Each structure stands twice: as C-alpha cells, then as structure tokens.
Amino acid sequence: MSRLKQALKPGDRVRLVYMDGETSIPQGTEGTVVKAFELFGDMQYGVEWDNGSKLDLISSSDAWVKLDPNTIKESDNDVFLKNIDTFRYFKMKFFKDYLLKLRECGVTNMLGASPYLYMGRERMETDFNYHNVDNEICDEVLELADKAKDELIKGTVKFMNENDLELDIDRVSRYAKKFANSILILYIHLL
C-alpha cells in the first residue's frame, strides 16, 4: 500500500510533503492529527503542526507521509521532499495508475519505464509490436499514452513558466525527461 497520503486517524503523526498554496507550514514539518472527517467528497484531517499552525490536510490537493517506524524510512521522506515540484506540477495519481498498468503490461522493466511517459501512443505501438506484447492491459496503456505525454508536457511547461525559464523545444524536452525520471522515482517509493 502507498505510504504517501495514507488514511489518518486522531493521534497519528504526519510529515508534510506538499500543501497546495500554503507557505506557513514548511515542507517536512511534522504534526499530530486531531480529527478526521469527510467534506465534499474529500477526506480532511485536522492537524496540530509542531510549528504551531492548525491547518487541515485535504486529500485531493495535499501530500503527507504518515510517520510509522515500521513502514517509513527516513530516506523515503527525503525522496518525497527532494521531488516536491513533481507533486506540485504533475497529477501523481494519474501517473501512478498509468505506471501500474504499464507494469502489468510487461513491456518493460519498471526501472526503464520513464520514456513511456513521453513516447505517446504511436511510438509505443511500434515498441509493443517489436516486443510482441498484446493483451488487454497493454491496450489500456496505449489508450492512456497520449494523455500521459500531454500531462507531462503540460506540467513541464507550467513549471518552466512559473520559474521564468525560456521555452523552446530542446529545453522543454530536457525538463520533461527530468520530470519523467522524478515521477518514476516517486512511483517506486510509493509502492
């Protein structure tokens, strides 16, 4: 089960990975859950943060790690924090689901899966034919391939615009490949 965004209950300790639009709670801040409730289809968790803040975590937009010495390693927390831009600019739930399907398809070892985030359907069909894979899961992956490519490019361009980086084909391509690797690293740590 994913260690990121686990369900919480009062008394659980958490470490903030990302809070949408909020700067008063720095990434890595720890806190104690004091309440858990559902509001408009999202789980919300009231947290008393160690820095004195009392802002809630919202399941649809924020990211956290439940602190549990039996399942969380400090190195995982570091990976999440070092890749915070990936949470901010990309739909990690979509990419996690996509990569799970790619793994089931069996066309590649997951350590080599990052190019499948930017190949697109046409290139992937050629690759699938070459590797002689043809199953229902692979068909689902092909259906999502162009969306994965579009989401990767959209997040990359948003990152570049917000960081005042010049947009050109080569630079977008380099950043997209960098973010594809970050998405894959996070996916591996989420399993």
N, C-alpha and C positions, 0 to 999 in steps of 0.2 A: 504494500500500500504506500502511496505517496507520503513523504514526510513533510511536504510543503502543504500548507493550508488544511491541515488535519482538523477535524471537528474538535471543538474545545468544550470544556465544562468549567464551572467555577472552581477555582483552586489551581487550575493548570497554569504552568509558567510558559511564556512565549517569548520569542525574539523576533522583532520586526525586520522583515526583509524589504518591504516596499509598502508605502501608504500613499495612495493616489492624491496628489495635490497638497500634501501636508509636509511642512518643514519643521514643526515644533517637536516632532519625535524623530530623532536621527535614526538612520538605518543601524541595526544592531542593538537598539535599545531593548531591554527586557522588561517584562511586566507580568502581573498576575491577573488572570481572568476572574471577574467578579460576577458576571452574568452572561447568559447566552439566550438569544431569542431570535425569532424569525420575523422579518418585516419586509413586506412587499416581495416575498419570494427569496430574499437573501438572508443568510444567517448573519447575525451581528453579535459581536462579542464585546461586552463592556470590559475594559482593561484599565487597571491602575498601573500606569507605567512607572518604572523606577525613577524617572526624571520628574515625577510629579503630575504629569498630564493624565487626563482621564478620557482620551478619545477612544471611540469604538473602532474595532476592526470590522470591515464589511467584506463578506466572502466573494462578491463579484468583482471587487476592484483592488483589494489589498492582498498582500502576501506575507506570511509569517511561518515560522518554524516552531512547532511545539517542542519545548525543552523536555526531553526524556532521556536520561542517561543510557537507557537500554537500546534506543534506536537512533539517536542523533549523535553524530561525531562532529567535533569542532571543525574539521576540515570541510564538511558539508556546508556548515554555516558560512564559512569563508567563501566557498564557491558561489553560494547564493548572493552574498554581498558584493563580490567582485563582478558579478554579471547583472547588476541591478538595472542597467539600461535595457537589457533584454526583457525584463519584466515590464518596464515602462513603455517600451515602443512596440512590443510584439504580443500577439494573442497566444500566450503559452499553452492554454488549454487546447486550442486548435492544433498547435504543433505537437503537443504530447499525444493527442489522439491520432494524428496523422502518422507520427513515428511508430506508435504501437501497431498500426495497420501495416506499415512498411516492414516492420519486424516479422509480423505474421506472414506476410507475403513471401519472405525468404529470398528475395533477390540479392540482398547484400548483407554483409556483416554490419552490425549497427555502428561499429567504430568508423566505418566508411560511408555512413548514411548522409552526411551533411550535403553533398552535391544533389541529393534527391529533394532537397528543399528549394533548389533554384533551377532544376533542369526543365521543368514543365512537362506537359503530357507528351508532346511529340517526341522529344528526346528520350523520355522514359519508355515509350512504346518500343523504340528501337532497342534500347537496353534490355527490356523484358524479353523481346524476341531473341536476342543474342543469347541470353541466359536460359532461354526455353522455360520461362515461368508463365503459367496460365492457370489462374484459379480465381475464385470469386473475390478473395481478399485483394489480390493484385488488381482486379478490375476496379475495386473501390479506391485503391491508391491512385490509379490512373484518373479516376473521376475527380479526385481532390488535388491532383498535381499542379494544375494551373492556379488554383486558389492558393496553394502553398507558396508558389512562386510570387503571385501578386501580393500576398500578405508580407512576404519577406521584403519585397521591394518597397511596399508602402511604409513599413516600419523603418526601413533604412533611410528613405527619403525624409521621413518625419524627423528622425534623429539628426540627419545632416542639416536640415533646415533650422532646427532649434539650436544647433551648435554652430551656426553660421559657416558651414563648410560648403565650399564650391561644389555645385552639382555638375558632374559630367559622367559620361558612360563608364569610363575606367574607374573613377573614384567610387561611384555607386556600386559597381561590380565588386571592388575590393572590400568595401564595407559590408556588402551583402554576404560575401563569403565568410567574413569575420563573424558576423552575427549568426550565420548558419552554424558555424562551429560552436558558438556560445549556446545556441538553442540545443544543440546535440549534447553538450556537456551538462546542461541543466537537466535535460531529459534523463540522462544516465544517472544523475544524482537523485532524481525524483523517484526512481524505481526502487 
